[in-house]
């Protein structure tokens, strides 16, 4: 199961004098504090509903209390989906995708997105394509719902710059790779095509949520 140790992450960040993303970290910690305060204010109204509004900010203790069996496992994964980005639309787009799939597929999809984001945030322009290829190769192995995303890796991803740009980069890179290998005997070409479609879907869901908000604002 995907887990996250937010408290240890905050402590680590606060004790680091060499962090180069001071503004981002302060923003990240500020959001966490606001979420924690909101959690305290709304703790009594959390339910067993698998909705973005209910899952965002819910504690693991509340999940263990309110949810049963497979819903409990799904709720924990969805809770991680809400931490994917500071952008609520992007987090909700990922949340809706994970929610709309059977648990095992939802887990695989979520872990793939985190791996892709980790590759993007840890690469340079010259190495990104090769690193992404390694990530694609790793998808050829089976994943189980009991698999665990490394705590260090998850904490590292969650505390790095939240960016929408990586979606565009992953979409274009996967398409370029597919176009390059589609006429060759390459066993990974179909994966690049699949990844491209997944990111196109995520961007579409993001834009759909953004447009809904814009239309609501126009009414005032």
N, C-alpha and C positions, 0 to 999 in steps of 0.2 A: 504494500500500500504506500502511496506517496505521502510523505510526512513533511512537516516544516516546523523548525524550532525558532519562532520569531523572537523570543526573549533572548536567546543566545546570540542571535544575529544582531539585535540592537546593542547588546553589551559589547560585541566584537567591533561594531562600527564606532561606538562612542570612545573606545580605547585606542583606536587607530589614529596615529598622528601623520601617517604617510598617505592617507587616502586622497586620491586626485580628483574625486568627484564630490567635493564638499557640498556644493549647492544641491546636487541630486540626492545625496545622502540626507541632508537636512529636510528636503522635501519629502523623501521617502519616510523618514522617521516622523515627520509632522503628520503625514497621512495615517501612519500607524497609530499615533496618539489619538487622532481624531476618531479613527475607527474604534479604538479601544474605549474611548469615552462614549461613543454611540452604542457600543456593545453593552456598556453598563446601563445606559439610559433605556435601551430597548430589550434587555435580556429577558424580561418577563413575557414579551410578546413573540418570542421565537417559537416556531411550530415545526411540525415534521413535513412541511411543504418543500418540495424540491424546486424552488423558484430562486432567481438571482437575488431578489430583494431579501429573501429570508436567509439564504446561505451566506451572502456577503456579511462578514463580521461575526458570524456565528463561531462559538468556541468549540474545541474538540470535546469538551465536557458536555456541552449542550447536544452535540451530535450523538454522543454515546448514550445520552439520556432519552433523547426524543426519537431517534431512528432505530429501526430493527433490521437485522439480517443484511440483505444485499443493498437496501436503501441506505444503510449506515455507511457501507463501503462507497457507494456512489456519492453520498453527501460529502465525504472526506475528499474525494477527487474533485468534486465541484467547488469545494472550498479553495483548493489550490488553483483552480481555473480562475477564480475571482482575484487572485494575486498575480496573474500573468502580466498585467500592465496597470499603470496608474490611470490609463484611459478606460473608463467604464464601458464604453462601446466595444472596445477590443476585447476586454475581459468577458463581457456578456456574449459576444459573438462566439468566443471559444467555449464558454459555459453552455450555450445553446447547442453547439455541435456535440460536445461530450454527453450532454443530457439526452440527445436524440439518438444515441447509439446504445446497443447492449453494453453491459458493464465492461466486459473484456475488451471490446473494440474501443470503448470510450477511454479506457486506461491506456491502450496502445497509442491512440490518437494524441492524447494529452502528453504522454511521455515523449512522443516524436516531436511535438511542438517545442517542448522544453529543450530537447537535444538540439534542435535546429537553432533556437534562440541562443543557446550556449555557444554553438559553433560560430554564429554571426558575431556575437559580442567578444569572442576571444580571437578573432582572426583579423588579418590585415587584408587589404585589397588583393595582394599578390598570392595569398595563401587560401583565401576563402573557398575558391572552387575545389581545391584538393581536400580541404577539411570537410566540406559539404559532401564530397564523394565518399569519404570515410563514413560519414553519418548515414548515407544512403546504404552503403554496404552492410552496416550494422543492423539495418531493418530487415535483412534477409533471415534473421534469427527470430525464433518464436519468443513471444512475451507472455508471461503469466500474470494473472491479477495479483499474485503474491509478490511480484518483483518490486524492488525498491529503488527509487531514484536516490542516488547518493545524497546524504544530508549536506555535505560540503558543497556539492554541485548545485543543489537546489537553493541553498542560502546564497551562493555566489550569484546565481542568475537573478534571484529576487532583489538583490541589492545593487544590481548594475542599472545603467541608464535604461529607462523604459522608453522604447522607441517604436513608432509605427513603421519606420523606414525599412526595417528588416523584412517585413512582409513583402514589400515591393521587390526587394533584392532577392529573396528566396523564390518568389514567383518568376522573375526574369531569369535567374540562374538555372532553375529546374527546367524551364522552357528551352533555354539555350542548350543545355546538356541533352535534352531529349532530341532536339533538332539535329544535334551533332551526331548522335549515336543511333537514331531511329532506323537508318538504312544499313547499319552495321550489325554484325553478330555480337551484340553487347547485351548481357543478361540483365543489366540494370536500367536500360533505356526506358522500359515500361514503368519503372519506379519513378523516374524523373517526371514522366507524364502524369502519374498519379499524384505526386507531390504538388506539381503545378496546379492541378485541378483543386486540390485541397486548399491551397493558399488563395486561389481565385474565389473559392467558396467563402473563405474566411473574410476576404476583403469585401465581397458582396454583402455578407451579413453585417459587417461593420458599417458600410455605407448605407445600408437599409436602416439601421438603428439611428445613424446620424441624420438621415433625411427625415425620419419620424420626428426627431427633436426639433429640427429646423422648421418643419411644418407647424408644430405646436407653437413655436415662438412667433411665427408669422400671424397667428390668430390674435395676438395682443397688440 
